[in-house]
């Protein structure tokens, strides 16, 4: 008898998630049109965009296997980098969507871990801190790669790097005493998919940006060099050029 209410709740949650999934692309498309002033005032686009963000956050909260989302968003991010490297269409869309959803899901996880992982202090606290670091650094990376606000990108990126180093030191000293072998399968999936894989991506991006900057320029541009290293442009002695 107790399973009947549970089945009804699951059915209602499933219907609600279907409705939310249908609404999200509609809200996102309408916000894009409004922000570009195609069908109306741009300020309405901000309102609709906020509704779209709230929609995807609600979907994430209702998801049972929420720990799979970071892996999917990382794959979208990597696909966006591949598209950008080859100058294919929708590169910016893949990058922005993947990183934005990763940041949103990480911020939601900071609250989720505090509520649902009370019996695992390591995942509760290290997981929450790691999710904040992921959201901060990836937001700065997105601003840098999309050429939005350079100052904000530098602040978020540098803050994320410092916090990342501190978190790695914290993990080294606290993981041995976390009783990892006694964790449940769900806790291990959360650790690897929601924390370790995104943090590994952050580590690789820090290496590429700081240590191997030539690789970064190679990824985002076929020439593999920043504009400052191209050198001066030589003009030919032709009619009409010398008068400029």
N, C-alpha and C positions, 0 to 999 in steps of 0.2 A: 504493500500500500504506500510505503514511503517513496517509492520510485516514481509514482504518478505525478506528484508536484514537481519533482526534479525534471521529468520529461517535459512537462509543460513549460518550465522555466527555460530549459535548453531550446525548446521550439521557439519561444518568444525571443530569446537572444539571437537565434539564427535569423529570424525574420527581420529583427532590428538591424542586424549587420548587413543583410541584403539591401535594405532600404538605404542605409548609410553609404554602402558601396555605390549604389546607383546615384545618390545625391552628390558624392564627391566630385566626379568628373564634370558634372553639370555646373556646380558652384565654381570649380577651378576655371573652367572655360569662360564662364560669365565674368569672373573677376579679371581674367586676362583681357577680355574685350573692353571692359570698363576702364581698366588701368591704361590701356592704349587709346582711350577716348574714341573707340570705334562706335559704340552704341549708346554712350551716355557719359555723365560726369565721372571723372577719375576717382573722386573721394568715395563714391559708392563702391568702386572696385575694392577699396581697402576694407570696407565693411564685409563685402561678399568673400574676400580672401580670408578674413578672420573666421567667418563661418565655415569655409572650407578647411581651415586648419583645425578648428574645433571638431569638425566632422571626422577627420583622419585620426585625431587624438582619441575620440570616442571609439572608433573602430579598433584602435590599438589596445585600449583599456579592456574592451570586450573580448579580445583575442585570447584563446586558451593557450596557444603555443606562441606567446609573444616573444619568446627567446629566439625564434627564427627570423624575426624582422631585421635585426642588425645585420645578419648574414646577407639577406636579400638586398638591403640598402647598400652594403659594401659592394656587392656585385654590380648594382646599378652605377655606383660611383666609378668602379673600374671600367665598366662599359663606356661611361661618359668620357673618361680619360682616353680610351682607345679611339672614340669618335673624334675627340678634339685633336688628337695627334694626327689623324688622317683627314682632318677638316671635313668630316661627314656631317650631314644635318642632324639636328636634335641633340648635339653634344651638350649644349648649355642646359637643355631641358633635363637630360639624364643626370648631369652633375648637380643641378640645383635641386631636383626632386630627391635624388638619392641622399645627398648630404642633409637636406632640410628634414626629411623623415628620420634620418639617423639621429640628428640633433634633438628633434621632438621626442622620439622614442626613448632616447637616453635621459632626457629631463623627466619624463614620466616614470622611468625606472628608478630614479632617485627617490621618489615617493613610494613606489611600489615595493622596493626592497626594504624600506623602513617599516612597512606594514606587514608584509608577507614573510619576511625572512628573520623574524625575531629570534628564532632558535639557532641561527647561524650568524654569529657576530661578524665573522670575516666577510661573508658575502653582503651582509647588511651594510657595513660601514665602508669597506674597501670597494664594494660594488657601487655604492652611491657616489663616493668620491670619484671613482673611475668614470662613471657616466657623466658627471659634471665636466671632467677634463675632456672627454670625448666631444661633448657638445660645444665647449668653449673653443677648442683647437680647430675642430672641423668647421665651425662657423667662420673663424678667421681664415682658414684655407679657402673656403668658398668665396669670401669677399675678395681674396687675393687673386684667385684664378679667374674670377669673373670681372675683375678690374672695377670693383665698386668703390668702397671707401678704404683707401690705403692706410690711413691712420688707425681706423677701427680694426682692420685686418692685422696690422702690426701689434696692436695692443692685445687682441685676443690670441694671436699666434704665440707671442712671447710669454703671455700668462699661461697658456696651455703647455708650452715646453717646460717651464719651471715646475708647474704642478705635476707634469708627467714624471720628471726626474724624482720628485719627492715621493710620488705614488709607487714607483718601481722600488725605491729603497724600503718603503713601508711594506710592500708585498714580500720582499726578500726576508724581512725579519718576522713577519706575522704569519705567512703561509705555513711554515713548518709546524706551528702550534694550532692550526685551524682544524685539525682532525679530518683532513681531506678524505682519507680512506673510508670514513664512516658517513660521508655525504650520500644523499639519495641521488638517483639518476637524474631527476629534474634539477637538483642543485648543481650537478656537474654540467648539465646542458646549459644552464643559465651562466655559469662561470665561463665556459668556453665560447658560447655563441653571442652572449650579450656583453661580455667584458673583455675576454682575452683576444678574440679576433679583431674587434674595433680598436683595442689598444695596440695590437700589432700593426694595424694600418696606420695609426697615429705615429708609431715608432718609425715606420718606413718613410712616412711623409716628412718627419723631422730630419731623418738622414738625407733624404733627397734635397730638401730645402736648404739645409745648413752645410752638410758635408759634401754632397755631390750635386752642387747647383747646376753643373753642366747637363746632368741627366734631366733635371727639371726643365731647362730650356729646350732640350731635345724632345721631351714629351709634348710640350705645348706648341712647339714650332718646328717645322721641318729643317730650318737652318741650324737649329741647335744652339743659337747664340742670341744674347740680348741685343736690342737695337743699338745700344751704345757702342758695341764692338764692330759694327758694320763698317765704320770709317766714313770718310768724306765721299761725296758724290762728284765725279768729274763731268763737267759739261763740255760738249763738243762745240767747236768754233763754227757755228752755223748761223745763218741769217735769222735775226729775231731773238737769239738767246743772249748775246752780249748786251743787248739793251735792257735786260732785266736787272 
